[in-house]
Amino acid sequence: MSIITITNGIYSNAEETVNLVSKKTNSPIITDEQILEKVHENFNVKMTTLHKVLDNQNIAFNDFTHEREKCLAYMKKIIADYACQGDIIFHGIIGHLIPKQITHVLKVLIITDKPARIEHGINNLGLLENQVVSNIDKFDKRAILWTNCLFNKKAWAPSLYDMVLPTDKFNPGESAQLILENVEKLLFNEEELIQKELKSLGITSDIEVVLSSIGQGLSVETKGEHAVVTIDKKVMMLGSFQQKIIQAVEKLPGISTVETILGKKYYSDTIIRNYEFETPLRILLVDDEKEFVHTLSERLKMRQFTSEIVYNGQEALDFTKEEDTQVMVLDLKMPDIDGFEVLEKIKQTNPEIEVIILTGHGTKQDKKTCMDLGAFAYLQKPADIDLLTETMKKAYAKIAAREGGSAS
């Protein structure tokens, strides 16, 4: 049983090689898009979110939702499911998620220099030069961001691969033959070892799915039926956090004991806080005073309220179209689209968003207008942080009551 991952630069003429290897080994080809589709189907994740993760783009409210960590765990789970089915070829960049502990994997890079790729796109595929260059830049950027995120290495770094096949030196047939020769070497691994590794891959991927819902900065290694979870982040109430991990992981089949250890990036939060607000709020701060709004965001973060920031009304409207938002803290005096117009439009398009007005220039008439338009509360700058957080909690209570206590 063999697993082959083949990564290539776009317009490197890799497809013919991949198809030849698939035919010779009778192995199905699984592309990145197929993996994403499986994650979408099995875990009900938006394709737009998955592509953001693959492109290393910002995921709004990720500190609370852990969407990035969940998506990566789901991808690993799908890879593990495919790998356990038999001989397989992963064609794309997601195959990099296969852990190095799996020894019967052949990692291949098919690449050539950019001028040759441009020439191939123009002469062999009949594309316009500007389109070819644009496609190469976009493709390479995704690959670079992906491997930099996973390994802090460049996409085409030879150390990430067992074989690097330059297409200016090897034609598809020769490349396929070299891959097949190296696959044969993998088959010398004992079948018992391969099955043990695949079982470990499956169990580890199940644990990572569970851990992704608990939080960031968690990794796991399995040794038989024993799981070792490393905590590599700031943690409040370490003992309770460790117990939460152990209880969640030990429920999984194939696991008999769970151990937690502290990683190099762990440190304990010794600040005693009076804010017991564990349910995540998706908070959007809207204010054109950048210094003020960043300071406000930091003060909220110290109280376990994580927020996203935009600097004008149009950005606020665009943001709420794309991202689930629960509470908006909105300034009134902004250029172009002011807070009154934003509030009115939000209540027309997203009435479930609770809007807290926070302004330094308001009048009694402004307050009346905002409340008539559907604002949840009207507060004055400078913001009393305790009053603001209490108002946010009340906004959440309203959301929870409306949604039957399930707002999250």
GULUM-683157 format. One record per residue: residue in three letters; x, z, y of N, C-alpha, C in turn. Coordinates in pm, whole numbers, plus 50000, padded with zeros to 5 digits. Atoms other than C-alpha are relative to their C-alpha. Last residue first. Layout:
REM GULUM-683157
ALAXZYXZYXZY
...
***
This chain:
REM GULUM-683157
SER498564998950027477095193553124500644986850029
ALA499175007649907473465201053193501445002449971
SER498945007650068471765213352876500854992150096
GLY498834991650029469585241953004501144992649941
GLY500264991350116466345222652978501205008249958
GLU499615007050123467475194453202499855008849876
ARG500685013050005465615206753510500274993049868
ALA501444997650020466645242753449499254986949985
ALA500204995150137470265232453402498525002249970
ILE499785011350091470245211653723499705004149856
LYS501145008949982468715240453919500094988049907
ALA501154993350063471255264653775498754991450012
TYR499925002250144473975239653868498825006349927
ALA500335014150023472845239554229500044996949851
LYS501475001049987472825277654224499544985649978
LYS500574994050120476405277254092498474999150002
MET499815009450110477395252854366499395005449871
THR501005010649981475865275754629500114989649888
GLU501294994450040477885304854490498884989650014
THR500034999650146480995283254511498695006049949
LEU500065013650055480275274554874499905000249849
LEU501365005049978479485310354974499834986249939
ASP500874992550091482715322654816498554995250013
ILE499845005150137484695294654981499115007449901
ASP499784987450070483355302255329500014996549851
ALA500744996150119483725267155465500405013949953
PRO499124999950117484885262355820499305006249880
LYS498564997950003482565244555843500345010250109
GLN499175003349884478785249355822501485001849966
LEU498984990149965476525248155520500864995050115
TYR499375004749876473235229855445500955011050046
ALA499634989449907471815232855095500724993950119
PHE500174987250069470125212254823500285011650095
ALA498754992550021469665181755044499705013249931
GLY499804995550138466385163254986501305007149973
LEU499535011350082465845141555294500325004149856
ASP501155009050021463725169155455500394988249911
MET500854993350098466645193155404498774991649970
CYS499355000250131468985168755577499125006349893
THR500015013950050466645162855871500574999449859
LYS501385003350039466035200255918499924986049940
LYS500314992450122469775207255915498594996649951
ASP499275006450111470435179256164499685007049869
GLN500755012150034467685193356390500664992649884
LYS501194995850073469315227656380499164988049958
THR500974993149915472585211156478498835004549914
GLY501435001050018475625199956281499185008050101
HIS500605005349876479175193356392498485000049996
GLY499554991849888481335211956141499324996450130
THR499665007049876479645199055830500445009850108
LEU498964991249944479155208055466500554993150124
ILE499445004649874475915193555325501015010350049
ILE499754988849909475355202354960500654994450126
VAL499115002649887473805173654763500075012450090
GLU500274989949898472335179054416501044998850111
ILE498794994449940472505146754216499585010050108
GLU499594988250077469295141754014501275006450056
PRO500644987849949467875119054287500435012649925
ASN499574989650094470415091954201499405013550041
THR499425006050120469165059454361500385010149893
GLN500805011450046466755071054634500494994949865
LYS501284994850046468255105754679499044989049955
ILE499784992750125471695090354696498675005049944
LYS499825009850107470545065254958500195006749864
GLU501255007450021469135092155188500114990349883
LEU500994991150059472155114655148498714992749968
VAL499584997650139474565086055216498975008749928
GLU500335012150075472585075955525500405001549854
PHE501465001350008472625111355664499614988049913
GLY500544991750106476315115455576498494999149984
ASP499894985649980477455086255787499305007749888
ILE501194993650059478085050555673500145015150015
ASP500805009650077480585034455913498735006749947
PRO500145013649946482705063856029499194991149907
MET498995009050057481955099155907499814986150059
LYS499385008949901480105128256065501134992149937
LEU500965008449928477815143355802500674989650089
ASP499874998649855480215157555542498994990750068
LEU500025011649911478975158555184500145003950147
VAL499794992449877479595181654889500294989750109
MET499235006549894478095162454597500085009450119
VAL500074993949867476965179654277500894992450097
GLN501074990049996476115164453939499815005750140
THR499714989849900478045131753925498835009750005
ASP501034989750001478155107553632500425011250094
GLU499694987450067480575080253734498825009750009
GLU499145001450118480155043353813500155012849920
LYS500515011050084477245041754060500754999449868
THR501174995150074478145076154195499334989149917
PHE499594990650104481605063654291498815004349915
ASP499395007650110480305033254480500355009249883
LEU501065007650065477975054854691500544992049881
ALA500884990650068480745079554768498904992849923
GLU499304995850121483225051954848499135009749920
GLN500085011050095480675037555091500695003449869
GLY501315001350061480225071055262499904989149896
ASN501045005549914483875077955329498714997849921
TYR499774997749857486935096455204498974993750093
VAL500055013049932486435101854833499945002750149
ILE500045001549855487535132054629499824985550039
GLU499445012949960487005143754270499764998550151
SER500795009849925486465180354186500744986950013
THR499215012249983487545207953949499134989350064
PHE500905011049967485915242053997500864987650025
GLN500445007150120487965268453814498914989750027
ARG501174992850049488285291654115499344992749882
MET499554986350029491815280254193498865008449944
LYS499305000550129490445244754164500485013949959
LEU501005000150106487995252054444500655000449862
ARG500614986850000490815261754677498915001049892
GLU499064990650060492715230354579499425014149993
SER499935003050143489695208154648500935009849929
LEU501224995050062489145224854985500034997949849
THR499864985450003492765218555081498785006349933
HIS499024996950105492375182154980500215015149989
VAL500665001550129489135179655183500975002749885
PHE501024989950028490685194555495499474998849858
GLU499324987250018493825173355490499015011049963
LYS499284999650127491825141655430500695013649976
GLU498874991649959489235146155705500835003249876
ASP498945008649949487035116455602501195008050054
ASP499614996049865484895138755379501154991150047
VAL500055011949914483025134155050500305004450143
LEU499824996149861483775159254773500104987550086
LEU499395010249916482345149854433500045005250143
ILE500124998249856481675177454179500734988750073
ARG499355012349954481015171853809499784999350151
LEU500765007249898480265207853716500794987550038
PRO499395009249903481635221453394498994994050096
THR500665012950018480015252053234500514990250104
GLU499365008050103482535280153225499384986349984
PHE500845012149995481715297453550500594989849903
GLU500295002750141482955333053521499074988049993
TYR500895011650011484535335453864499824996549853
ASN501364994850009485945369853939498984988949977
ARG501005006949919489505359153872498625006249977
ILE501334995750045492445379653754498974993950092
ILE500914997049890495615359953814498645004049944
THR500094985549983497975362953515499085004050114
ASP500494997749865497475327153398499765014950017
SER501244992449989499615323953089499625001750146
TYR499804987749923502205296853052498645006550021
TYR501004989349991502535269852794500425010350104
LYS500725001049874504675239352869498945011050015
LYS499114998049885507275247252603499265000150132
GLY499025010449971504675251052329500805003150125
LEU499905003349859502905282352205501114989950022
ILE498714996449941501885284851839500024995350145
THR499775005149864498505285251665501375004950049
GLU499054992249921498075288151288500104993950139
VAL499705005649868495185276451074500915009550075
THR499454990549902494645282050701500374992750128
SER500244986350047492485265550433500535010350099
ILE499214990149926492045230350571499655014049951
GLY498575002650021490925201650347500905009750072
PRO499605001050141487365201650478501484996749989
LEU499825013750050487075212250843500395000049853
LYS501265004950057485655246650926500164986449934
GLU500094995550140489185260450971498694996149933
VAL499205008250092489615238751281499795004249854
ALA500445013950003486805252851495500714992049893
GLN501365000950055487355289351412499524985749989
ILE499964996850143491115286551465498624998449936
ILE499345010950073490775269051800499935002449850
LYS500905011449992488255294251936500564988149922
GLN501064997750097490425322851813499014988449997
GLN499445002250134493405308852000498925001649893
PHE499785014350014491365306352320500544996749861
SER501315006350023490065341852281500144985049978
GLY500524995850130493605354952241498674993549967
LEU499355007050111494945334252529499405003649865
MET500554993050117492485347152788500504993349872
MET500524986849965493425321053051499415006149872
VAL501174994850069495585292552928499635013650059
LYS500424987249946498095270153103498725004449931
LYS500625000549868499225242152875499695014150047
ASP498955004249906501095233552555499424998750140
ILE500644998849869499125251152281501074997550106
THR499134995949890500495238951947499204999950130
VAL500435005249871498145238251648500905005650109
VAL499284993149894499655243051300499624993350133
ALA499945007049871497305233551017500705008850103
HIS499694991049888497795244750656500154991950127
GLU501274995249948496065225550375500195009750117
GLY500954997550106499175205150300498665003950060
LYS499104998550114501385208850601499125003949881
THR500534994250122499435196250899501075000349891
GLU499305005050117500665191151251499405006949878
VAL500094993950133498515195351559500924993049901
SER499545009550103498565189851934500025007249866
LEU500024995150137496765206552224500474989149906
GLY498764993150032497505201352594500035006149861
GLN498795007949991493935193152694501205008149951
GLY499235000949877490715209552588501224991349990
ILE499644986649953488265221352324500794999250130
SER501184994249935486515187952267500305013950057
SER500245007549875489825170452199498785005450075
LEU499214994249891490665197651945499724993150133
VAL500524986749968487815187051714500735005850121
VAL501345002249944488815150251723499395013350042
GLU499815004349861492445160551673498684996950069
ILE499684988249917491475180151362500144996050146
ASP501234992049989489785149751206500225012250090
SER500885006949906492845128351287498685007450017
THR499494998049864495115153851120499094993550103
ILE500314986249961492985154050805500425002550144
GLY501444998449988493055116050776499625013950048
LEU500465007649883496765112950849498525002050023
SER499594992449882497565140750598499544993250129
LYS500894988349998495585122650329500295008550123
LEU501315004749955497425090550416498995011450007
GLU499935002949857500785108050393498654995450055
LYS499874987149931499965123250054500014997950151
GLN501334993950002498755089449926500005013550073
ILE500875007749911502025073350036498605006350007
LEU499634996849862504095100949878499084992850098
GLU500454986349974502255097549544500295004150143
GLU501435000549972502695059849555499465013950031
GLU500824995750112506445064749575498535000250040
ASN500484986249986508035044849854499115003549882
PHE499174991650086509645013049719499645014850016
LEU500694997850127506714994049868500835008149901
LEU500924988749986508214997950214499395003849866
LYS499204987650000511124975650116499125012450011
GLU499604997250139508694947850024500805013049991
VAL501154993450064507234950250375500355003749856
ASN499934985849964510704942450508498825007949945
GLU498824994150067510834909650320500105014950029
LEU500334998050141507284901250431501165006449923
ILE500934988650009508194906650797499695003149854
LEU499224988049973511214883750765499135012649992
GLN499164997250116509074857150600500825012750018
ALA500864994650106506454859050875500825003749877
SER500374986449961509114854651142499155006649891
GLU498824991550019510544824450962499695014650034
GLY499744998850143507114808250934501185009149971
PRO500974991250067506224815751294500255002049851
ASN501335006149994509484800451430499035009049923
PHE500685001450129512454823451486498664993250021
LYS499025000850108515034822651766499354997749863
ASP499105011149968512904815552075501084998349893
THR500565012750045510174836551915500834987950043
PRO500095009049885512264868151943499534986149957
LEU499875014150037511404890651646499844991350125
VAL500295007749880512024927751703500294985449969
MET499525013949992511774948451384499614994150135
ASP499075001950111511414985651314500624986150005
TYR500315009550108509864991251655501055000349890
LEU501394997850044509605017451931499674991949874
SER500084987550076513415019351969498585003049951
PRO499745002050144513434982352068499845012749916
ALA498804992450038511764990552404500244998749849
TRP499225008050094509194962852466501305007049959
ALA500805006050108506504984652619500844992949896
LYS500525013249965508875006352820499374993449879
LYS499085011150026509215042852721499354986850042
ASN499125000849884507645075952827501074989349979
PHE498624997150038506275078352472500975001150117
LEU499824994150132502485078252490501415005149974
CYS500864988350016501835073052863500275007149867
ASN499454989749911504815049852905499205012949988
THR498844993950065503695030952597500675010450088
TRP500384993850128500225025052742501205006949936
LEU500654987249970501325018553101499665007649872
ILE499014991049942503774991852984499395013750028
ALA499084995850106501274974952752501005010250052
ARG500734991450094498584973853023500945005449893
LYS500274987449931501054960653281499285009749908
ASP498794991950005502304934353036499785013650067
PHE499774995750138498804920552983501195009449993
LYS501064990550035498004919153356500235005749860
ASP499794987849921501334903053445498985010849963
ILE498814993250051501034877953161500215013250073
ASN500334994150130497464868853257501175007849941
SER500914988749978498404863653622499665007149869
VAL499214989149941501384842053528499145012350022
VAL499094995050104499224820653298500805012050052
GLN500814992250093496494817153562500855006149890
ASN500364987449933499004806453827499145009049911
GLU498884990649990500534781253586499605013350064
LEU499325001449872497274764353493501055010950015
LEU500464991549890496414764953125500774997150128
GLY500645007749895496794736852871499465008150116
LEU501394995549987497454759652574499264993150113
ASN500674999250130500664744252445498525003650010
ASN499825012050083502264731652765499185000349872
ILE500295012549930501024756953021499984988249904
GLY501374999649950500774788852815499594986950065
HIS500915001250115503934780452621498554999550047
GLU499945013950049505874773852943499044997949883
ILE500715008349902504744806953089499944985549953
ARG501424997150018505804824852772499164991750097
ALA500435006950122509194807852782498515002449974
PRO500065014649978509654818153145499524992349878
LYS501165004149923508644854253058499954985050027
ASP499914997349856511194860052784498824993850074
THR498995008949943510214861752419499995002250149
ILE499875001349855508304886852206500994988750034
ILE499765014449985507064896151861499994997050149
LEU500215005649867507414933751804500354985249997
VAL499395012849965506964948151455499674996450145
LYS500375002649861506294983351329500794988050051
LEU499025009249943506344986150949499534996150140
VAL500505008849894504455016950835501154991350049
HIS500225013250058505175034750504499324990550100
THR498765007650023506805064650673499764985849948
ILE500465009550102503755080950833501134990049977
GLN499914993650132505435110251013499524990949888
LYS498735003750064505995087251313500155006349862
PRO498884990549982502345090751407501234996049920
ILE499664995250134500095059651424501225009150012
LEU500544986550021499045058151791500295005349859
HIS498984990349961501355028251852499535014449977
GLY499254995850119498805008051656501115009850030
ILE500564987250042496765007451978500695005349874
ILE499184988849954499084980652118499475013649952
GLY500264995849863497814949851938500905011650037
HIS499425009549906497504936851582499615003850143
PHE500524996849868497014963851321500704991050101
ILE499175003949886497644948350981499265003850127
ILE500655003549875496214964550667501024996250106
ASP499095008049916496894971750301499284995250126
GLY499065008750071494434997850173500904992550095
GLN500725009950080491275015950289500934990949920
CYS500284994550133493095047350407499294990049908
ALA498754999150078494625028350697499755004849859
TYR499565013250043491195018150832501205000949906
ASP501025005050093489915053950841500384986249947
ALA499834993050129493175066150995499004994949896
ILE498795005150063492995039751268500205006349863
ILE500355013350050489395049651343501204993749930
LYS500904998350114490415086251371499634986549938
LYS499184995950115493375077851592499155001549875
MET499215011850042491055058651826500855003449878
TYR500915009050071488645088351832500744987549952
ALA500264994250131491485112151923499094991049917
LEU498775001650079492595089452205499825005549860
CYS499875014350035489015087252331501244997549916
LYS500985003550103488555124952315500184985649955
GLU499544994150125491765131752506499064996649885
ARG498795007150043490775107352779500475005349865
GLU500345013250054487225121152798501234992549950
HIS498985003550100488395157152838499744986449936
THR500635007650108485105164453024500954996849886
PHE501124993050062486355192553246499464992649878
ASP499584986250023489825181253355498905008049931
ASN499414998750133488605145453305500465014349969
PHE500384987150056486215147553602500665002849865
ALA500614990049912486745110553678499585012449922
ILE501304996950057489015092053435499415011350084
ASN500554986849978491945076653622498615001249938
GLN500654997949872493325045153467499445014150010
ASN499454988049936495815044353180499445001950141
ASP499285004449880494785008553094500605011650077
LEU498985009450044493825018752739500854995250117
VAL498994992450074492005049152874501154990849960
LYS499284991949901490155028153131501125007949933
HIS499055009049935489295003252857500775007350110
LEU498915003050095487755031252653501044990950063
THR499144988150009485725043152952501184997549908
THR499264999249873484365008153018500935012050000
MET498855009050009483475005052649500825000550129
LYS500135012449925481235035652686501274991649986
VAL499195000049879481655061252409499844986650070
ASN500865002049883478905066152150500765001450131
PHE499954988049917481225080851886499244998650131
ASN500014987550077480765057051593499895012550087
GLU501134998950092479715025351778499915014049936
HIS501265001149924482035027952078498795002349910
VAL500124987449928484925039851861498685000450077
LYS500324989750099484315010451628499835013650065
GLU501405001950038484204986251923499565010549900
LEU500824995049890487475000552054498514998749968
ILE499894985450002489124995351716499135006150109
GLN500784995250114487834959651698500035015349992
GLU501415000649962489134952952050499095004849887
ASP500334988949910492584965251954498515000250033
THR499545001349863492674940751665499635012450082
ILE500844991749915492404947451292500584999750141
ILE499424997949868493794920051069499005008050084
PRO500845003149883492824922250701500745003050130
SER500324988449917495624922250443499104995850116
ASN501444997750020495914896850161499525012450075
THR500174986350050499684900750186498555003349967
LYS499054997350108500474863550216499785013849938
LYS500325008350116497344855250416500895003749881
SER501294995750054497764884150659499674992549872
VAL499754987350068501444876150707498725005249936
LEU499225002950120500574839850786500265012749920
ASN500895006050099497824850351028500734996949869
VAL500924989650048500134873851215499104994449891
THR499234990950086502824846951243499095010649939
GLU499725007450124500324821551376500775008749901
GLU501195000750084499014846751628500264993049868
ALA499954990550111502444855351768498864998149901
ASN500315007550121502894824951991500075008949876
SER498774999950080504554846252262499804992949867
TYR499375013349999501784836952506501375000149933
ILE500935011249995500844873952549500774987050019
GLY500305004149865503654897652455499054988149997
ASN499365012049945503404910352102499674998550148
THR500225000449855502674941151896500684987550053
ILE499335011149932502354939251519499574999950146
THR500475001249862501584970751323500804988950067
ILE499165007749908501904968050947499375000550139
ILE500615001049869500554993550700500984992750091
SER499165000949880501474990050336499144999250125
MET500855000049881500005000050000500895000050124
***
